[in-house]
Amino acid sequence: TQDGPARLLVIEDDRTTADLAALYLRHAGYRVDVEHSGDAALARLKEQRYDLFVVDVMLPGATGFDICRRIRKDGDAGIILLTARTSEDDRIHGLELGADDYMPKPFSPRELVARVRAVLRRKPPASGHLLRRGELVIDPAARTVCLAGKRIDLTPSEFALLTALAFRPGRVLSRAVLLDTLPGERSESLERTVDVHIRNLRRKIEIDPANPVHLQTVLGAGYRFAAT
């Protein structure tokens, strides 16, 4: 991430929609670039780093899902998906690929700005202390997570969930409570969203994701971070 205002890339093939989104986001103080095809966006990713991507799922060339995979391969920038598709399966698929939020079209540009702010918001726990659990080290101030000395890239949503649980070891948090901690999520979001992010988290921080040591499921109640 560079110094100064956050840099965003809007990837949307409908030029009217792209221009409107870019106008509102620039007015909110962000630096915004625009691409109208998936292939052009992938080419730009090789040249420029971004803090957040607003990505239409249905694009000429590479799809929005393809772009999500590429972004997540390279790091933890925020991702908001735009799509006319409103099925639960499409939303879950996007979240499984690492998207932080999901906006059905048509959408309000003002709401998009609010969602972008929410995803970019970096609010560490008040304690500010390092948390060490075996070889897992969480630094909320620097927003870094290391496992066995190696930096682990987490999305904003994954980091929010991990810190919410890790700084309350042994305490069970319901899916509804955890959903409220996610940047950009709304009250009508599915609690299943939490399950998707937890599954992604386990792949990154657990030695054996199928038998998690840190992130434990409490059947019928929610999740907890192991107390020891």
Secondary structure, DSSP 4 states (H G I P E B T S, - for coil): --SSSPEEEEE-S-HHHHHHHHHHHHHTT-EEEEESSHHHHHHHHTT---SEEEEESS-SSS-HHHHHHHHHHH---EEEEEES---HHHHHHHHHTT-SEEEESS--HHHHHHHHHHHH-----TT---EEETTEEEETTTTEEEETTEEE---HHHHHHHHHHHTSTT--B-HHHHHHHSTT--TTS-THHHHHHHHHHHHHH-SSTTS-SSEEEETTTEEEE---
